[in-house]
Amino acid sequence: MEKYYKFLILFFFIAFGYWGIINHEIWLDEAHHYVLSRDSKTLRDLYFNNRYEGHPLLWNYLLWVLSKIIPTVFAMQFLHLCLASISASIVLWHAPFKIHQKVLCCFSYFLFYEYAIISRNYAISILLIFLCLIQINKTRKNYNLILLLLSLLANTHLFSLIFSVAIFSYLLSSNNNRIELFKQKKNYFFILLYIAALLFALSFAKVPSDHFLLNYNT
């Protein structure tokens, strides 16, 4: 019976979320990332235009692809709601909570409004964190998949980069995880990929010298 409750809760999450995005007036920070991505003709332009953001560009890359296919702000909102709905389904089917706690979690301010209605790079960060936790809690872990998820997580937001390093550090701190991680040679490619993803994400943290944060009149 609980299985049907989960589907019903997810339906209401999507329905209320859809009602939310069609009645939500786009904020400046949402529009900023959409316009930045839409008006970048190439990925090279997108990389250059992103230099003042201070955050990696995975979300902007998704918006760049989306804006070339469906050039409407609603497409961004709908994509964001889809990501948030997947996160809600993970809570419903994987979180170790009672059903009423899962409902409260899904319809909390952050998961339902901040990470669903407001179209920013938070939703994809939360989704990747949840996917990492699912893999980490498995008895037989797919370390390559975990490292790939951590690489993507590091490139969603500067704070997400911190979460990514924290989760990777947890894997290294556990003897069993560390042994399994370095036991197979095929994992080394994904370890190098993760290091490269970290360095790429960190490259966005250094903003140009004329950035307003560096030019306050103290």
N, C-alpha and C positions, 0 to 999 in steps of 0.2 A: 504493500500500500504506500510505503514511503517513497517508492520510485515514482509513482504518479504525482505525489505532492511536489517532488523535485521538478518534474516537467511543468507542473502548474506554476510553481514559483518562478521558473525560468521564463515562462510565457509572460507573466506579469512584469518581470524585470525588463524584457524586451519591449513590451507594449507601453509601459510607463516611460521607458527610456526613449522610445520613438516619439511619444507625446512630448517629452521634455525637449528633444533636439529641434522639433519643428516649432516650438514656442520659445526657444532660447535665442536671444539676440546675441550675435557673435561679438565677443569682446575683442579689444585691440590686439592682445597677445595671440589669440587664435587666428585672427585675420592676418597678422604680421607673418606668421610662419607659412600660411597658405599662399599669400601673395609673393613671399620670398621664393617659394618653390615654383609657383606658377610662372613667374616672370624670369626664371632662370632657363635659358634656352637649352643648355647642355649641363651634364653633370659637373663639368669643369667650372661652369658659371655658378652652379649651386655651391660647390666647395668654396669658391672665391667669395660669393655673397654671404656665406655663413660665417665669415671670419670674425664678425663682431658679436656673435651669439654667445660664445663661451661654452656652448654645449655641442656634443657630437650631432651628426646629422641623419641618423637612421629614420627618424620621424619625417624630416624634411625630404629624405629620399623617397619614402613611400608617397608623400604628397606630390612630389615631382612626377612620379610615374602615374599617379591617379589623375593629376591635373592635365596630363597629356591625353588621357583616355576619356575622362568625364570632367570637363572644366567647370565644375560648379562647387560652391562651398558646401552644399548639402552632401555631396559625395564624400567630402572629408568627414562630416559629422556622422554619416552612415557607417563609414569604415571604422571610425572611433567607437561607435556603439557596438559594432560587431566584435571588436577586440574586447570591450568591456563585458559583453555577454559571454564570451568564452571564459573570461576570468570568473564570472559569476557561476558558470557551470562547473568550473574546477572546484570552487568553494562548496557547491552543492553535492558533488559526487566524490570529492577527495578529502575535504577538511575533516579532521577528527572531532567534530562538534555535533551536538544534538540538532535536530531539524529546526527548532525555533531559534537557536543561536545562528544557524546558517542563514535564516531569513533576515535576522537583525544585521548580520554581517553584509549580506548582499545589498540591503536597502539602507545601509549606513551612509552618512554624509559623504565620506570619501569614495567608497566603491560605487555608489549610485550617482552622485552628483559630480564630485571633483574629478573622478576617473571615468565618467561615462558621458555626462552631458557637456562638460567643458572639453573641447577638442584640443588637447595638448599631448605632449609626449609621455604623460604619466601612465596612460592606459597600457601602452605597449611595455613600459617598464614593469608594471605590476604583473602583467600576463607572463612575461619572461621569468620573473622571480617565482611565480607560482609553478611554472613548468619545471624550473630548476629544482624546486622543493619536491615535486612529484618524483623526479628521477633520483634525487638524493635519498629519498625514503624507501626506494626499492631495494630488495635484498641483493639482486644482481643489477648493478648499476651500469648504465651505458655512459662511460666517461667521455667518449667522443661527442656524444650528444650534449652532455652537460657543458663541456668546454665550448661547443658551438653556441649554446644558449647564453653562456657567460660572455662570449665575444660580442654577441648581439646586444646583450644587456649593457655592457660597458659603453656601447655606442648609441644609447638612447638619451641619456641625460647625465650630467656631471655627478649628481647624487647617485644615480644608478651605477655609475662606474665604481663608486665606493662599495655599494652592495655586491657588485660583481667580485671585487677584490676580497671582500669579507667571506663570501661563499667559497671562493677558491682557496683562501687561507684555511677555512674549516676543513676542506678536503685534504690539505697538506698536514694539518694538525692531527688527523686521525691516522694511526699506524696502518690499519687495514686499507683505508682509502689510498694512502700514499703508496703503499706497496702495489696495490692493484693498478694505480694510475701510471706508475713507472715500469710495471712489469712487462707490458706489451709494447713493442717498438712502434706499432701503428699509432699509439697514443701520442708519440712525440710530435707528429705532424700537427695535431690539434693543440698541443701545448704551445708550439711555436706560433700557430695561428692565433691563439689567445693572447700571447705576448705582443704580437703585431697589432692585434685589435686594441689592446690597452694603449700602446704607443700612439696609434692613430687617433684614439679618443682623447688622449692627453694633449695632442697637438692643437685641439680646439680650445683648450683652457687658457692658452696664451693669446690674448686679444691684441690688436694693433695699438700702437702708442697713442693714437688720437682717440681711443675709446673714452667715453664720458666717465667711466669708473676711475680712470687714471688721471682725470683732469678736474677733480673737485677743487674749488677754492676753499681750502681749509681755514 
